[in-house]
């Protein structure tokens, strides 16, 4: 089963873009706290970029603000490409559902 679930805050406002075929998309960077403290007792963060598509992308771009807390459920997409005779793997987090969390 290919599923991820994240809860974090929006680090920078997403910008709505459109593909050549007219599909709306954006990327959003989430600041996600790690579930454990480092050796100094400080909780660190990961910054995870998530792809958002179609109506979900439009909604996110229209209503989100920096530091909004959101939950994201989605799937991981793997892409292979070849460059200079080497094969590389690239992974993208693709949102399928987004929820806004209000304090």
Secondary structure as UniProt FT lines:
FT   STRAND          4..10
FT   STRAND          17..18
FT   TURN            20..21
FT   STRAND          24..37
FT   TURN            39..40
FT   STRAND          43..53
FT   HELIX           54..63
FT   TURN            66..67
FT   STRAND          69..83
FT   TURN            84..85
FT   STRAND          86..101
//
